[in-house]
Amino acid sequence: MAIANRITKIAIVGAGGNVGSFITAALLKTGKHTITAITRLDSQSKLPEGVISKKVDYSKQETLVDALRGQDALVITLSALTPKETDMQLINAAAEAGVPWVLPNEWGPDNTNEDLVRDVFPFQPKVTIRNTIADLGKSSYIAVSTGFWYEWSLAIPGAFGVDFANRTATLFDEGETKVSISTWPQVGRAVAALLSLPIAPEGPNKEAFLNNFKNKVVYINSFTVSQKDMLDSVLRVTGTKEGDWRVSKELSRERHTKGIQEMQEGKRIGFMKMMYARVFYPDDCGDFEHKKGTLNGLLNLPTEDIDEATKAAMERSKAAN
């Protein structure tokens, strides 16, 4: 269990996944934690050296409880389309095992915004999960809101509207709405710094302790930028001019509606359009940096170079094509 005033044992679900792998690497780098990856019996994920692997059978709740017993914190990183029941199994197991801290499966836009949650159905279970953790009363949550993942989203034409391969860009409305977004390395650094804080106050900083964030949503980001800012970065990275690209515009509300229609028709691209277009509504729902503030300073997170992140997105796009 926790030694004195610090977390030492951390279990991660999804340690080999997109954001989970960066969180795992950053936690290992601190040298302060013992990391256990909770994986399914048939998982083929390759885990980094130094990570303990515990296999579980989700059809047998007792295997989850046994795997989590003695852990100080559980970090959940799962696909946005993972059934809510899986999250429920994990948080119930954490409660039964006596895990004091849970970082639930957030890692996205600000789902404390009721209008946004109403319009984007995958965000709705996240509210339920937070409430359930609090109601169980055995664990405390810290929900980390990161905005969309930049290098992932920019590589997908249906997300931020940029198509590297075909040199096209679709701007929602005028492309000037700013949203807060994060890179995977920044998310990893944030979680590692957060879980390295003392549980109760220590030293002169009276804000940098875990109990200060108990059962709260906290925010971190890399950039708060518009689509035009992204496109400017793309032009610099690709060495092209705007005239080399076919740039069009689409109303964000119309794109959201079309996305829902395409989902109903069984088109996967509709999910992306629906979710991303809604966050770009001109209601500032995507800009949590200026509306809510971030923990970037408290956690000593670095200022990043958007062009470097754009290069990573471009490489992901090339690999996909």
Salt bridges, closest charged atoms under 4 A:
ASP66 OD1 - ARG69 NH2 3.82
GLU106 OE2 - ARG130 NH1 3.04
ASP110 OD2 - LYS292 NZ 2.72
ASP115 OD1 - ARG118 NH1 3.05
ASP119 OD1 - ARG118 NE 3.00
ASP119 OD2 - ARG278 NE 2.66
GLU174 OE1 - LYS249 NZ 2.57
GLU176 OE2 - LYS228 NZ 3.04
GLU202 OE1 - ARG6 NH2 2.61
ASP229 OD2 - LYS178 NZ 2.76
GLU250 OE1 - ARG255 NH1 2.95
GLU250 OE2 - LYS258 NZ 3.46
GLU262 OE2 - LYS273 NZ 3.20
GLU265 OE1 - LYS267 NZ 3.29
ASP283 OD2 - ARG278 NH1 3.13
ASP287 OD2 - HIS290 ND1 2.92
GLU304 OE2 - ARG189 NH2 3.08
ASP307 OD1 - ARG236 NH2 2.86
GLU308 OE2 - LYS311 NZ 3.13
GLU315 OE2 - LYS318 NZ 3.65
